[in-house]
Amino acid sequence: MSGSAIVTGAGAGIGEATARMLSERGHSVIAADVSAEALTWTDGVEGVTPFVGDVSQERDNQLMVATALDAHGRLDVLVLNAGIARRTHWTGDDAIEAFDRIMAVNARGVVLGIRHGAPAIAESGGGAIVVVGSTSGVRADPERFAYDASKAAAINAARAAALDWAVKGVRVNVMAPGPTMTAILQGGRITPEHLDELTRNIPLQRMGTPEEQAEAICFLASPAASFITGAVLMCDGGVTAQAGIFPPPRA
Ligand SMILES: NC(=O)c1ccc[n+]([C@@H]2O[C@H](COP(=O)([O-])OP(=O)(O)OC[C@H]3O[C@@H](n4cnc5c(N)ncnc54)[C@H](O)[C@@H]3O)[C@@H](O)[C@H]2O)c1
């Protein structure tokens, strides 16, 4: 696997692990994030170029794609991973403000990424877009209606894009993580007690790692997935296999 790739939300967690993995596997990578500070890990890392931008802004998406084309002359892989999470209550004072921001990053950001990335990939002769969804986009979690809605929107936008861009050689798939050890869990204010309970409800009885998520993303981005488009690959330790009525057996 080699070529030109962009990863959004590459400053930390799953995005950072993916940018590192794509680069180790021969890609020239644009690591994009809204936080310049988060991108300092790219200092001195060969083949990884930092780009500071907000995925919810159209201009930043345009510049991000232009940066990849200027630097590498083509675009083969686009990983739309940037996302934010926050608890939201239907009657909370800040519920609609939070809804608008979460939708702007998690759903609008994906739409803008595809809008600007897909034509560049098509002009490069075809390639792959991987949207990072969530178990929360195919099921719902309590007290997270904004995040749940944003991830469902991102997933169906990706399916629609898979249909619209297939003829141009652009595959579009979703990798949907389950609970994974990264900073984003803090956005939902997960306490140690919550974490224990969460882990007990995961059939594999543990959280995922950013590297396990990156592997699933890299698979969908690679030629090994050449006949896969419009798919949603769950990487969730079995979470969404459950009906949820009975807890999974424990060791
Ligand atoms: N960690 C989990 O348990 C989990 C579960 C399901 C889905 N996900 C999804 O995986 C993706 C990555 O999550 P993570 O856990 O690695 O999160 P993280 O918080 O560790 O990293 C997210 C990165 O995205 C960046 N970012 C935030 N808003 C941005 C914006 N507007 N523009 C550009 N960059 C922005 C942040 O600065 C940060 O570096 C997200 O889409 C998230 O919803 C995570």
The ligand as an SDF file (V2000), in Angstrom:
LIG
                    3D

 44 48  0  0  0  0  0  0  0  0999 V2000
  -12.9960    6.5280   21.2640 N   0  0  0  0  0  0  0  0  0  0  0  0
  -14.1650    5.9350   21.1290 C   0  0  0  0  0  0  0  0  0  0  0  0
  -14.6170    5.2000   22.0400 O   0  0  0  0  0  0  0  0  0  0  0  0
  -14.9620    6.0950   19.8680 C   0  0  0  0  0  0  0  0  0  0  0  0
  -16.0740    5.2730   19.7050 C   0  0  0  0  0  0  0  0  0  0  0  0
  -16.8370    5.4120   18.5440 C   0  0  0  0  0  0  0  0  0  0  0  0
  -16.4650    6.3570   17.5880 C   0  0  0  0  0  0  0  0  0  0  0  0
  -15.3760    7.1380   17.7890 N   0  0  0  0  0  0  0  0  0  0  0  0
  -15.0750    8.1150   16.7380 C   0  0  0  0  0  0  0  0  0  0  0  0
  -13.7170    7.9960   16.3600 O   0  0  0  0  0  0  0  0  0  0  0  0
  -13.2440    9.2700   15.9080 C   0  0  0  0  0  0  0  0  0  0  0  0
  -11.9520    9.6030   16.6180 C   0  0  0  0  0  0  0  0  0  0  0  0
  -12.1970    9.6120   18.0040 O   0  0  0  0  0  0  0  0  0  0  0  0
  -11.0480    9.5190   19.1130 P   0  0  0  0  0  0  0  0  0  0  0  0
  -11.6150    8.6910   20.2080 O   0  0  0  0  0  0  0  0  0  0  0  0
   -9.7590    9.1960   18.5080 O   0  0  0  0  0  0  0  0  0  0  0  0
  -11.0810   11.0520   19.6070 O   0  0  0  0  0  0  0  0  0  0  0  0
   -9.9680   12.0220   20.2280 P   0  0  0  0  0  0  0  0  0  0  0  0
  -10.7290   13.0420   20.9860 O   0  0  0  0  0  0  0  0  0  0  0  0
   -8.8920   11.2400   20.9120 O   0  0  0  0  0  0  0  0  0  0  0  0
   -9.3320   12.6740   18.9180 O   0  0  0  0  0  0  0  0  0  0  0  0
  -10.1140   13.4440   18.0600 C   0  0  0  0  0  0  0  0  0  0  0  0
   -9.2360   14.4530   17.3360 C   0  0  0  0  0  0  0  0  0  0  0  0
  -10.0940   15.2040   16.4720 O   0  0  0  0  0  0  0  0  0  0  0  0
   -9.7280   16.5710   16.5600 C   0  0  0  0  0  0  0  0  0  0  0  0
  -10.8670   17.4190   16.1930 N   0  0  0  0  0  0  0  0  0  0  0  0
  -11.9340   17.7260   16.9590 C   0  0  0  0  0  0  0  0  0  0  0  0
  -12.7270   18.5880   16.3160 N   0  0  0  0  0  0  0  0  0  0  0  0
  -12.1360   18.8350   15.1120 C   0  0  0  0  0  0  0  0  0  0  0  0
  -12.4770   19.6600   14.0060 C   0  0  0  0  0  0  0  0  0  0  0  0
  -13.5660   20.4350   14.0210 N   0  0  0  0  0  0  0  0  0  0  0  0
  -11.6580   19.6590   12.9280 N   0  0  0  0  0  0  0  0  0  0  0  0
  -10.5250   18.9000   12.9080 C   0  0  0  0  0  0  0  0  0  0  0  0
  -10.1520   18.1150   13.9440 N   0  0  0  0  0  0  0  0  0  0  0  0
  -10.9500   18.0900   15.0300 C   0  0  0  0  0  0  0  0  0  0  0  0
   -9.2920   16.7600   18.0040 C   0  0  0  0  0  0  0  0  0  0  0  0
   -8.4860   17.9300   18.1610 O   0  0  0  0  0  0  0  0  0  0  0  0
   -8.5720   15.4540   18.2950 C   0  0  0  0  0  0  0  0  0  0  0  0
   -7.1810   15.5550   18.0280 O   0  0  0  0  0  0  0  0  0  0  0  0
  -14.3680   10.2700   16.1760 C   0  0  0  0  0  0  0  0  0  0  0  0
  -15.0920   10.4930   14.9900 O   0  0  0  0  0  0  0  0  0  0  0  0
  -15.2260    9.5540   17.1890 C   0  0  0  0  0  0  0  0  0  0  0  0
  -16.5620    9.9730   17.1830 O   0  0  0  0  0  0  0  0  0  0  0  0
  -14.6140    7.0340   18.9050 C   0  0  0  0  0  0  0  0  0  0  0  0
  1  2  1  0
  2  3  2  0
  2  4  1  0
  4  5  1  0
  4 44  2  0
  5  6  2  0
  6  7  1  0
  7  8  2  0
  8  9  1  0
  8 44  1  0
  9 10  1  0
  9 42  1  0
 10 11  1  0
 11 12  1  0
 11 40  1  0
 12 13  1  0
 13 14  1  0
 14 15  2  0
 14 16  1  0
 14 17  1  0
 17 18  1  0
 18 19  2  0
 18 20  1  0
 18 21  1  0
 21 22  1  0
 22 23  1  0
 23 24  1  0
 23 38  1  0
 24 25  1  0
 25 26  1  0
 25 36  1  0
 26 27  1  0
 26 35  1  0
 27 28  2  0
 28 29  1  0
 29 30  1  0
 29 35  2  0
 30 31  1  0
 30 32  2  0
 32 33  1  0
 33 34  2  0
 34 35  1  0
 36 37  1  0
 36 38  1  0
 38 39  1  0
 40 41  1  0
 40 42  1  0
 42 43  1  0
M  CHG  2   8   1  16  -1
M  END
$$$$
